[in-house]
Every structure is written in structure tokens, then in C-alpha cells.
Amino acid sequence: MPPFRVRPALRLLALVLAAAALPARALVPDPGAVPPAVPTAAEAPVALLVDLGSGQILHARAPDRRFMPASVTKVMTLYLAFELIAAGRLDPAQVFVMSPAIAREWRRKGSTMFLDAGEQVRVDDLLLGIANVSANDGAAVLAEGQAGSVAAWTAAMNRTALGLGMTGSHFASPNGWPDEGRTFTTASDLVALARALITRHPDKFGYYIGRSGFDYKGIAQVNHDPMIGRVPGADGIKTGFTNEAGFSYLGTARRDGQRLVLVLAGVENGRLRARLAKAYVEWGFTAFDRRQLFAPGAVVGEARVQDGDARSIALRAAGPVTINLPKGSDARLAATIRYDGPLRAPIAAGQEVAVLEVTARGVAPARIPLYAAAPVGKAGPLDRIVNAVAGIFS
């Protein structure tokens, strides 16, 4: 298959590819003909299932509706902590103390690590407790210990969320305790958070998240994630529940190089949430043909560069370029490279500069980030002359 080439005037080129696909109704079900594995609106008012590698939405219901995430809020606390560790501003070996104020507010309140006033605890244990037994006290101790106050920590949570494009979210606590709706999010925002958590911090994600439980001070507690140990390839993320929010879940599973992320919110009870989560993700893995369009490392196209020592740059994806096609259809694919261009030098190798959008009738598009395959420096005097002459004849 020839690589894509983007014409500068249009900044995109569509290439039609033959491919098999399922009926569109499997992705956008009719109200009266919902596949059994896809939650009904009564079961899950908010539901979203996404292929993390391609960004393709496999199913969505109210993905931008705001809801109270309850303890799923702690995923943002974990992500902020991972970012701070990577920046050298937090160390897992650090020891924080449960202050009298935090103890008065959070000792034995809801899900807990059973911390006591004046107790010293390592950041490493706090993160394990937050991730696997949803420790409200642990989240508050971490917040105050690192930022100086819970308010300062939640302000950092909100700045971080905006940096990830989570414009439908706001956090008023580090743990999601009921706060009259001041903490809210959307399914789309939670998928963006999961993507950042997994792709930016894969080692920390693998170490801290998805354990079957946590034993601290001789008190063993189990992780109530509905997929860990029950769905092949599942490594969880976070459950949530309050009376006002209902039961919610942000989860993920990986098989054969494919990672799916799902969000459920507003579910009536924990047993139903567990059943829906397992069926939903299994449907995502089994109801589609996953087609590879480009192998890892392949050049998929090029983009024009302005004021650079090269007039164009080759584009690559981070991994294989794939799309999920519903089984049994004969739809055709159209692939388009999109970028704001021409790109301006300098450009670093590995810098994200474009998006490959793959579409087909009846399915949501896959949008795969594309990265510069090589660096492009600023044009020198000779480069500008060469580029000007080449531009005349192009």
C-alpha cells in the first residue's frame, strides 16, 4: 500500500481502502434492538467504550453528559501524583503524616486505610491504598502532604485536567466524597484521563493500579473492581459509588496488543455494574474485526514544512495503525491525514504534528496521532534560497 501524501493547499488526502465491516446498527443500536452486551439506557445512562490505540469509539451513550464521579475522582489524584513523581516533586519513599485536621475530617470516613492522627505513612502506600481500596483518608493525606492543603491539591487537579482537555470536568476534593455536585466529569473526559495515565506513566500504572487488594497494617482489603481476575487482560482502573451519584466505573483491559477503555455511570447497583462491565468489554473485543493498515514504524505519509531545512517531513504512528470494523459488512475505508500546516520548523523527532483519521460508513472514525519521523531544523540562508526555487516549480 503506498504511503499517504498530503497536498499543502488542502492539508489532507483521502485514500479509499477496501475492508470488511459489521452492520452499523451494532455500533449505534436502535432503541428496540440493542445488542445484549451493550448496556441499555435504563441500565447505564452514560456508557462509553473506546479503543485506546486508535481513539475509535466503539459505542457511546451521552459521552459528554456531566455526572458525579464519586471515587473515580481518585484517578485524577493518582494521575497528578504520577506527574509529580515524574517531575521530581514527589517521591514514593517520602513520608507524610496524618494531621489532626485531616484526621478530624477523614479518619474512618468511607473507604479507608485506617490511618490515625499523627500516623506516618509512605507515599508508596498511600498510592496503593488510593488505587486499590479507594482510601479516602489516603487521598487527603497525600493532598495535604504534597501541596500543603487539600485546596491547593484540588486546584492542581483542575489545572492538570484542563491541560488534558478535560473541559467538562471540575474537582472539589481529592477523593470524590459527595459535595453537592461541585465535583463532576464526563465519560469523554475520563477516557482522556485514562489515556494519559496509561500512555504517559505505563510503569506506574502497571505497578500501582489493578491489584486484587491491599494489605496495610495487617488489615487485608479486596479491590472491588468488577473486571480484575474475571475478564482476561483486565487491569482495572477505578470504581465509584455514592447515593447521589449511583455506581460508576472507569476500566480497561488489554488483549493481543489492543487496549479498550470503558466508562459506565448512573448504574443502579454494584452487581449490575459488574455484569455490564464484563459484557460490554467482551463485546468490544469480539464484535469487531481489527484491521491493521500500517505496521509499527511504517511511514504513513508526509506533511509540508515551512522555514525548515527540509520542505517536508515523514509521519509515523506510535504503533500499528488499526481500525475496528464490525464483522460481516463490506464497507470501504477512507483515510485522511489532517494537520494545521504547513508545519513550522523547528520540529523535533517524535513530536506529534498530525492526525490520521480513518472512516467508514456506519462506524465512528479512528483518529491516530502521527509523529515526526525525523527532526527538521530552522532554515538557514541557503535552505531558504533552495526552498524558494523549489517552490516556484512545485
Disulfide bonds with the S-S distance in Angstrom:
none
